[in-house]
Amino acid sequence: MGAGDAAQRQKQSAAFARDRMEDLSLQEHLLAQNLVTKEQLRGATKMQAAMLQRGEAVRMGKVLLDLRLVSANVLERVVEKEFAGSGFCLDCGCIFKAAGTGGSGECPACGPKTPVPERVEDPKSAPTIVRSGTSEVPSSPSRVKGDTKRLGPRPFGRYEILSEVARGGMGVVYRARDKQGGEVVAMKVLLAGEGATDEEMARFEREARAASRLSHPAIVGIREAGSIEGKPFITMEYIDGKSLSRILRDEGPLPPKRALEILTEVTEAVDHAHKKGVIHRDLKPGNVLIDKEGHAHLTDFGLAKQVGTESQLTRTGTQLGTPAYMPPEQAAGDVHAIDGRSDVYSLGAVLYHMLVGGPPFTGETAMQTMYHVMNTPPEPPRKKNKSIPRDVETICLICLEKESEDRYPNAEALLEDLKRVKAGQAIRGKRKSGGAKLAEMWETHRTLILVCGVSGTVIAGLLAALLWVMTHK
């Protein structure tokens, strides 16, 4: 490392330390003025740490804004009063010196704000917005779903594209026919082709490798992977039906019996994948297809992890999955903690959605949703729908435990309880009570408590009080 590199790194470290000190000071002022609670700050700090895990150094003010915990006016007022001669950037959360106090009056990261003139577009020429997960991807009017139906079949190598099925941020799925054998398949094509990023290519190849290792009636099988006209493609078994997300959008909550039937088939697929060393990491209604006979099929292994390997995606800490269905460890960016129990959580989130008509946690932004995933207990499904059997609610809430060790240990254990419910038998899974968690806390900290000389009577009183609070809130 050269002297210039060392100096640059030292400068970056000093800036990072300064930012952290300002963030801590801002939290103290907000707390002292009762503008936030300690619990809210703990959650915001966890969110900030999760962003840092993914390589994003986000300032605390920006986190608080995005989580809607504090308004922009409040932050500007506090910074102006407590950080003499300073301003607050609403775009990045930076605290900077105002003009006339030794500063430029501009955010050093974002620079001056230039008003963007409002532009009015002809609605007929405006791009169509196609949703993919939590993102919105514009596509030109000439490429919206159904164009291939209007234009008729067109050749693509040895395949004939018949119609467009779905479109996302990375690629498009077509219904196609193999001209050699006549089989109708689903074809996923990476639209960027040779211009695709390394991550897009890695995800595409990951899906092909992971799915090719699996053979199960409830998993969409891979037929072929290759490249035509410079565009990578994967052909898969074609499922004539609808996605579970579309069914839930059109029909709302499903009867508990039907929800259990679907989840049982998906859990069988996940259990098979786990036993083959594949963790899905993106289980959600949009990745479950329901065929004409009502059977479920799991698809999209683009974020799958093969046990014993570490992808570049894992090393860089890129956000994995869909916030509303991802487990807390995934939301926190702790990719090394992701294992089979992470998929168990997502299965619980899918079950929750089927039972009550929506995922356990939502927010105005992805960050808000992840904040709730990490910090907020899920509302019991029976509070929203009394017709849900208690054992079904218990299964759902065991899956949704914040700590992975409190969930079902694997998909197989979850599957066994699902089958017990269907057979009218008592389930074996039990939620850890507040008393049990308190007992663990006592075992962990007993020595420290005794060393501090606190009497057994006081300890007993504290335990009783804490137990009462945990069981009555």
C-alpha positions as CSV (number, residue, x, y, z in Angstrom):
1,M,0.0,0.0,0.0
2,G,1.4,3.4,-1.0
3,A,1.7,6.5,1.1
4,G,-1.2,8.1,-0.8
5,D,-3.5,5.1,-0.2
6,A,-2.7,5.0,3.5
7,A,-3.4,8.7,3.8
8,Q,-6.7,8.3,2.0
9,R,-7.7,5.4,4.2
10,Q,-6.8,7.4,7.3
11,K,-8.9,10.3,6.1
12,Q,-11.9,8.0,5.4
13,S,-11.6,6.5,8.9
14,A,-11.5,9.9,10.5
15,A,-14.6,11.0,8.6
16,F,-16.4,7.8,9.5
17,A,-15.6,8.3,13.2
18,R,-16.8,11.9,13.0
19,D,-20.0,10.9,11.4
20,R,-20.6,8.3,14.1
21,M,-20.0,10.8,16.9
22,E,-22.5,13.2,15.3
23,D,-25.0,10.4,15.0
24,L,-24.7,9.6,18.7
25,S,-25.0,13.2,19.6
26,L,-28.1,13.6,17.5
27,Q,-29.7,10.6,19.2
28,E,-28.9,12.0,22.6
29,H,-30.6,15.3,21.8
30,L,-33.7,13.6,20.3
31,L,-34.0,11.4,23.3
32,A,-33.4,14.2,25.9
33,Q,-36.3,16.2,24.2
34,N,-38.6,13.1,24.2
35,L,-38.8,13.2,20.4
36,V,-38.0,9.5,20.1
37,T,-38.0,6.6,22.6
38,K,-35.1,4.4,23.5
39,E,-36.9,1.4,21.8
40,Q,-37.2,3.4,18.6
41,L,-33.5,4.3,18.7
42,R,-32.5,0.7,19.3
43,G,-34.5,-0.3,16.3
44,A,-33.0,2.5,14.2
45,T,-29.5,1.6,15.3
46,K,-30.1,-2.1,14.3
47,M,-31.3,-0.8,10.9
48,Q,-28.2,1.4,10.5
49,A,-26.0,-1.6,11.3
50,A,-27.8,-3.8,8.8
51,M,-27.3,-1.2,6.1
52,L,-23.6,-1.1,7.0
53,Q,-23.4,-4.9,6.7
54,R,-24.5,-4.4,3.1
55,G,-21.9,-1.8,2.5
56,E,-24.1,1.2,2.8
57,A,-22.9,3.8,5.4
58,V,-26.2,5.6,6.1
59,R,-26.4,8.5,8.6
60,M,-28.7,8.1,11.6
61,G,-30.8,11.2,10.5
62,K,-31.5,9.5,7.2
63,V,-32.5,6.3,8.9
64,L,-34.9,8.1,11.2
65,L,-36.4,10.0,8.3
66,D,-36.9,6.9,6.2
67,L,-38.5,5.0,9.1
68,R,-40.8,7.9,9.7
69,L,-39.8,8.1,13.3
70,V,-39.0,11.8,13.2
71,S,-40.2,14.5,10.7
72,A,-37.9,16.5,8.5
73,N,-38.9,19.7,10.4
74,V,-38.0,18.3,13.8
75,L,-34.6,17.1,12.6
76,E,-33.8,20.5,11.0
77,R,-34.9,22.3,14.2
78,V,-32.8,20.1,16.5
79,V,-29.7,20.3,14.4
80,E,-30.0,24.1,14.1
81,K,-30.4,24.5,17.8
82,E,-28.0,21.8,19.2
83,F,-25.3,21.8,16.5
84,A,-24.5,25.5,16.5
85,G,-24.3,27.0,13.0
86,S,-25.1,23.7,11.3
87,G,-27.6,22.5,8.7
88,F,-29.2,19.1,8.0
89,C,-29.3,17.5,4.6
90,L,-32.7,15.8,4.0
91,D,-31.3,13.7,1.2
92,C,-28.4,11.9,3.0
93,G,-28.8,12.9,6.7
94,C,-25.4,14.7,6.8
95,I,-24.9,17.5,9.3
96,F,-22.9,20.4,7.8
97,K,-21.7,23.9,8.6
98,A,-24.1,26.6,7.5
99,A,-23.0,29.6,5.4
100,G,-21.4,32.3,7.5
101,T,-20.1,29.9,10.1
102,G,-17.0,28.7,8.2
103,G,-19.0,26.5,5.9
104,S,-20.4,26.7,2.4
105,G,-24.0,26.1,3.5
106,E,-24.2,23.1,1.2
107,C,-24.1,19.4,2.0
108,P,-20.5,18.2,1.1
109,A,-21.9,14.9,-0.2
110,C,-24.9,16.1,-2.1
111,G,-23.9,19.6,-3.1
112,P,-26.4,22.4,-3.9
113,K,-30.0,21.5,-4.6
114,T,-31.2,22.3,-8.1
115,P,-35.0,22.4,-8.4
116,V,-36.2,19.9,-11.0
117,P,-38.9,21.4,-13.3
118,E,-42.1,19.5,-13.3
119,R,-42.6,17.7,-16.6
120,V,-46.0,16.8,-17.9
121,E,-46.0,13.7,-20.2
122,D,-48.7,12.4,-22.5
123,P,-50.2,9.4,-20.7
124,K,-50.2,7.5,-23.9
125,S,-46.4,7.8,-24.2
126,A,-45.5,7.3,-20.6
127,P,-43.6,4.1,-19.8
128,T,-45.4,1.2,-18.2
129,I,-44.2,0.5,-14.6
130,V,-43.5,-3.2,-14.0
131,R,-43.1,-4.2,-10.4
132,S,-40.4,-6.7,-9.5
133,G,-40.3,-7.5,-5.8
134,T,-40.0,-4.1,-4.1
135,S,-38.6,-2.2,-7.1
136,E,-40.4,-0.5,-10.0
137,V,-38.9,-1.0,-13.4
138,P,-40.0,1.1,-16.4
139,S,-40.5,-0.7,-19.7
140,S,-41.3,0.8,-23.0
141,P,-44.9,0.5,-24.3
142,S,-43.7,-1.7,-27.1
143,R,-42.6,-4.4,-24.7
144,V,-45.6,-4.7,-22.4
145,K,-47.1,-8.1,-21.6
146,G,-49.1,-9.4,-24.6
147,D,-47.1,-7.9,-27.4
148,T,-46.0,-11.4,-28.6
149,K,-49.7,-12.4,-28.8
150,R,-50.4,-9.4,-31.1
151,L,-47.3,-10.0,-33.2
152,G,-47.6,-13.7,-33.4
153,P,-45.0,-16.4,-32.7
154,R,-41.4,-15.5,-33.4
155,P,-38.2,-17.6,-33.5
156,F,-35.5,-17.7,-30.8
157,G,-32.9,-20.2,-31.7
158,R,-34.5,-23.7,-31.7
159,Y,-37.4,-22.2,-29.8
160,E,-40.5,-20.4,-30.9
161,I,-41.7,-17.7,-28.5
162,L,-45.5,-17.8,-28.2
163,S,-46.4,-15.2,-25.6
164,E,-45.0,-13.2,-22.7
165,V,-45.9,-14.5,-19.2
166,A,-44.2,-12.0,-16.8
167,R,-41.5,-9.3,-16.7
168,G,-39.2,-8.2,-14.0
169,G,-36.2,-6.0,-13.4
170,M,-33.7,-8.5,-14.8
171,G,-35.5,-10.4,-17.4
172,V,-38.7,-11.6,-19.0
173,V,-40.5,-15.0,-18.9
174,Y,-42.0,-16.3,-22.1
175,R,-44.2,-19.2,-23.0
176,A,-42.3,-20.9,-25.7
177,R,-42.2,-24.1,-27.8
178,D,-39.2,-26.3,-28.4
179,K,-39.4,-26.8,-32.2
180,Q,-37.4,-30.1,-32.0
181,G,-39.6,-31.9,-29.5
182,G,-42.7,-29.8,-29.6
183,E,-42.8,-29.3,-25.8
184,V,-44.2,-26.1,-24.4
185,V,-41.8,-24.6,-21.8
186,A,-41.3,-21.5,-19.8
187,M,-38.3,-19.5,-21.0
188,K,-36.6,-16.9,-18.8
189,V,-34.4,-14.5,-20.8
190,L,-31.9,-12.1,-19.3
191,L,-32.7,-8.9,-21.2
192,A,-29.4,-7.1,-20.7
193,G,-27.7,-10.0,-22.6
194,E,-23.9,-9.4,-22.9
195,G,-24.3,-6.1,-21.2
196,A,-25.6,-7.7,-18.0
197,T,-23.8,-6.9,-14.7
198,D,-21.7,-9.5,-12.9
199,E,-24.3,-9.8,-10.2
200,E,-27.1,-10.3,-12.8
201,M,-25.1,-13.0,-14.5
202,A,-24.3,-14.6,-11.1
203,R,-27.9,-14.7,-10.1
204,F,-29.0,-16.2,-13.4
205,E,-26.3,-18.9,-13.2
206,R,-27.1,-19.6,-9.6
207,E,-30.7,-20.3,-10.4
208,A,-29.7,-22.7,-13.1
209,R,-27.2,-24.6,-10.9
210,A,-29.4,-24.8,-7.9
211,A,-32.6,-25.9,-9.6
212,S,-30.7,-28.4,-11.8
213,R,-29.8,-30.3,-8.6
214,L,-33.4,-30.7,-7.6
215,S,-36.1,-33.1,-8.8
216,H,-39.4,-32.9,-7.0
217,P,-43.1,-32.7,-8.2
218,A,-43.5,-29.4,-6.3
219,I,-40.3,-27.7,-7.8
220,V,-40.4,-26.2,-11.3
221,G,-37.8,-28.3,-13.2
222,I,-35.0,-26.9,-15.4
223,R,-34.9,-28.1,-19.0
224,E,-31.9,-26.3,-20.4
225,A,-29.6,-23.3,-19.8
226,G,-27.6,-21.5,-22.5
227,S,-27.3,-18.4,-24.6
228,I,-29.0,-17.4,-27.9
229,E,-28.2,-14.2,-29.8
230,G,-26.0,-13.0,-26.9
231,K,-28.9,-13.4,-24.4
232,P,-28.6,-16.0,-21.6
233,F,-31.7,-18.1,-21.1
234,I,-33.1,-20.8,-19.0
235,T,-36.0,-23.1,-20.1
236,M,-38.2,-24.6,-17.4
237,E,-41.2,-26.8,-17.0
238,Y,-44.3,-24.7,-18.0
239,I,-46.9,-24.5,-15.3
240,D,-50.3,-23.6,-16.6
241,G,-51.9,-21.6,-13.8
242,K,-51.4,-18.5,-11.7
243,S,-48.9,-17.3,-9.1
244,L,-50.0,-17.5,-5.4
245,S,-49.5,-13.7,-5.2
246,R,-52.0,-13.1,-8.0
247,I,-54.6,-15.5,-6.4
248,L,-54.2,-13.7,-3.0
249,R,-54.6,-10.3,-4.8
250,D,-57.7,-11.4,-6.6
251,E,-59.3,-13.5,-3.9
252,G,-58.0,-12.2,-0.6
253,P,-57.4,-14.5,2.4
254,L,-57.7,-18.3,1.8
255,P,-59.7,-20.7,3.9
256,P,-57.3,-22.2,6.6
257,K,-57.6,-25.7,5.1
258,R,-56.7,-24.5,1.6
259,A,-53.8,-22.4,3.0
260,L,-52.4,-25.5,4.8
261,E,-52.7,-27.6,1.6
262,I,-50.6,-25.1,-0.3
263,L,-48.1,-24.6,2.4
264,T,-47.7,-28.4,2.9
265,E,-46.7,-28.8,-0.8
266,V,-44.3,-25.8,-0.7
267,T,-42.8,-27.1,2.5
268,E,-42.3,-30.5,0.9
269,A,-40.4,-28.8,-1.9
270,V,-38.3,-26.7,0.5
271,D,-37.5,-29.8,2.6
272,H,-36.3,-31.6,-0.5
273,A,-34.1,-28.6,-1.4
274,H,-32.6,-28.4,2.1
275,K,-31.7,-32.1,2.0
276,K,-30.0,-31.5,-1.3
277,G,-28.0,-28.6,0.3
278,V,-30.0,-25.8,-1.3
279,I,-31.5,-22.9,0.7
280,H,-34.0,-20.8,-1.3
281,R,-33.7,-17.4,0.5
282,D,-36.5,-15.8,-1.4
283,L,-39.7,-17.6,-0.5
284,K,-42.8,-15.5,-1.2
285,P,-46.2,-15.8,-2.8
286,G,-44.8,-14.5,-6.1
287,N,-42.4,-17.5,-6.3
288,V,-45.2,-20.1,-5.8
289,L,-47.2,-21.2,-8.9
290,I,-50.6,-22.9,-8.6
291,D,-51.5,-25.1,-11.5
292,K,-55.0,-25.8,-12.9
293,E,-55.4,-28.8,-10.5
294,G,-54.6,-26.6,-7.5
295,H,-51.1,-28.0,-6.8
296,A,-48.3,-25.7,-5.8
297,H,-44.9,-25.4,-7.5
298,L,-41.9,-23.6,-6.2
299,T,-39.8,-21.5,-8.6
300,D,-37.1,-18.8,-8.8
301,F,-33.9,-20.1,-7.2
302,G,-32.0,-16.9,-8.3
303,L,-31.0,-16.1,-4.7
304,A,-30.5,-19.7,-3.6
305,K,-27.4,-20.6,-1.5
306,Q,-25.8,-24.0,-1.8
307,V,-24.6,-25.2,1.6
308,G,-20.9,-25.2,2.0
309,T,-20.3,-22.5,-0.6
310,E,-20.1,-18.7,-0.4
311,S,-21.2,-16.6,-3.3
312,Q,-20.0,-13.1,-4.1
313,L,-23.5,-12.0,-3.2
314,T,-22.9,-13.3,0.4
315,R,-19.4,-11.7,0.7
316,T,-20.6,-8.2,-0.4
317,G,-23.6,-8.3,1.9
318,T,-26.0,-7.3,-0.8
319,Q,-29.7,-7.2,0.3
320,L,-31.2,-10.6,-0.2
321,G,-34.8,-11.4,-0.7
322,T,-38.1,-9.5,-0.4
323,P,-38.4,-7.4,2.8
324,A,-42.0,-8.5,3.7
325,Y,-41.0,-12.2,3.8
326,M,-37.4,-12.2,4.8
327,P,-36.3,-13.3,8.3
328,P,-34.7,-10.9,10.8
329,E,-31.2,-12.2,10.2
330,Q,-31.6,-11.6,6.5
331,A,-33.0,-8.1,7.1
332,A,-30.1,-7.3,9.4
333,G,-27.6,-8.3,6.6
334,D,-26.2,-11.1,8.7
335,V,-25.8,-13.4,5.7
336,H,-23.7,-15.9,7.6
337,A,-26.6,-16.6,10.0
338,I,-28.9,-17.6,7.1
339,D,-29.7,-21.3,7.1
340,G,-32.6,-23.6,6.7
341,R,-34.5,-21.9,9.6
342,S,-34.4,-18.7,7.5
343,D,-36.6,-20.5,4.9
344,V,-38.8,-21.7,7.7
345,Y,-39.4,-18.1,8.7
346,S,-40.4,-17.2,5.1
347,L,-42.7,-20.2,4.9
348,G,-44.4,-18.8,8.1
349,A,-44.7,-15.4,6.4
350,V,-46.3,-16.9,3.3
351,L,-48.8,-18.9,5.6
352,Y,-49.6,-15.6,7.4
353,H,-50.4,-13.9,4.1
354,M,-52.6,-16.7,3.0
355,L,-54.5,-16.7,6.4
356,V,-55.1,-12.9,6.8
357,G,-54.6,-11.4,3.4
358,G,-51.3,-9.7,3.9
359,P,-47.7,-10.3,5.1
360,P,-46.9,-10.0,8.8
361,F,-45.0,-6.7,8.3
362,T,-45.3,-3.9,5.8
363,G,-44.1,-0.3,5.7
364,E,-44.1,2.7,3.4
365,T,-40.5,1.9,2.4
366,A,-38.4,-1.2,2.3
367,M,-36.4,0.1,5.3
368,Q,-39.6,0.5,7.3
369,T,-40.6,-3.0,6.6
370,M,-37.2,-4.4,7.6
371,Y,-37.3,-2.4,10.8
372,H,-40.6,-4.1,11.7
373,V,-39.2,-7.5,10.7
374,M,-36.3,-7.0,13.1
375,N,-38.1,-5.3,16.0
376,T,-41.9,-5.7,16.0
377,P,-43.7,-8.9,17.1
378,P,-46.2,-10.1,14.6
379,E,-49.9,-9.6,15.4
380,P,-51.4,-13.1,16.1
381,P,-53.4,-14.2,13.0
382,R,-56.5,-15.0,15.1
383,K,-56.8,-11.4,16.0
384,K,-57.6,-10.7,12.4
385,N,-59.5,-13.9,11.6
386,K,-61.1,-15.9,14.4
387,S,-61.8,-18.9,12.1
388,I,-58.1,-19.8,12.1
389,P,-57.6,-22.9,14.3
390,R,-55.3,-22.3,17.3
391,D,-52.8,-25.0,16.2
392,V,-52.5,-23.3,12.8
393,E,-51.8,-20.0,14.4
394,T,-49.2,-21.6,16.7
395,I,-47.4,-23.1,13.7
396,C,-47.4,-19.8,12.0
397,L,-46.0,-17.9,15.0
398,I,-43.3,-20.5,15.7
399,C,-42.1,-20.0,12.2
400,L,-42.1,-16.2,12.7
401,E,-40.0,-16.2,15.9
402,K,-37.3,-13.5,15.8
403,E,-34.5,-15.8,17.0
404,S,-33.9,-18.7,14.6
405,E,-33.3,-21.2,17.5
406,D,-36.9,-20.6,18.6
407,R,-38.3,-21.6,15.2
408,Y,-38.8,-25.1,13.9
409,P,-35.3,-26.6,13.5
410,N,-35.9,-27.5,9.9
411,A,-38.5,-27.7,7.1
412,E,-39.1,-31.4,7.9
413,A,-40.2,-30.6,11.5
414,L,-42.6,-28.0,10.2
415,L,-43.9,-30.4,7.6
416,E,-44.6,-33.0,10.3
417,D,-46.8,-30.5,12.3
418,L,-48.6,-29.5,9.1
419,K,-49.5,-33.2,8.5
420,R,-50.6,-33.6,12.1
421,V,-53.1,-30.7,11.8
422,K,-54.5,-32.3,8.6
423,A,-54.8,-35.6,10.4
424,G,-56.6,-34.0,13.4
425,Q,-53.7,-34.7,15.7
426,A,-52.1,-32.4,18.3
427,I,-49.0,-30.6,17.0
428,R,-45.6,-31.0,18.7
429,G,-44.3,-27.5,18.2
430,K,-44.6,-25.1,21.1
431,R,-43.9,-21.4,21.3
432,K,-41.3,-20.5,24.0
433,S,-43.2,-18.7,26.7
434,G,-42.1,-15.5,28.4
435,G,-41.2,-17.5,31.5
436,A,-39.0,-19.9,29.5
437,K,-37.1,-16.9,27.9
438,L,-36.8,-15.3,31.3
439,A,-35.3,-18.6,32.7
440,E,-32.7,-18.5,29.9
441,M,-31.9,-14.9,30.8
442,W,-31.4,-16.0,34.5
443,E,-29.1,-18.9,33.6
444,T,-27.1,-16.6,31.3
445,H,-26.6,-13.8,33.9
446,R,-27.0,-15.6,37.2
447,T,-23.3,-15.4,38.1
448,L,-23.1,-11.7,37.4
449,I,-26.3,-11.0,39.5
450,L,-24.9,-13.0,42.5
451,V,-21.5,-11.4,42.3
452,C,-23.2,-8.0,42.4
453,G,-24.6,-9.0,45.8
454,V,-28.2,-8.7,45.1
455,S,-30.3,-10.7,47.5
456,G,-32.3,-13.7,46.4
457,T,-35.5,-12.1,47.7
458,V,-35.0,-9.1,45.4
459,I,-34.1,-11.4,42.5
460,A,-37.3,-13.4,43.0
461,G,-39.3,-10.2,43.1
462,L,-37.7,-8.9,39.9
463,L,-38.3,-12.2,38.1
464,A,-41.9,-12.3,39.2
465,A,-42.5,-8.7,38.1
466,L,-40.8,-9.3,34.7
467,L,-42.8,-12.5,34.2
468,W,-46.0,-10.7,34.9
469,V,-45.1,-7.9,32.4
470,M,-44.1,-10.4,29.7
471,T,-47.3,-12.4,30.1
472,H,-49.7,-9.5,30.3
473,K,-48.6,-7.2,27.5
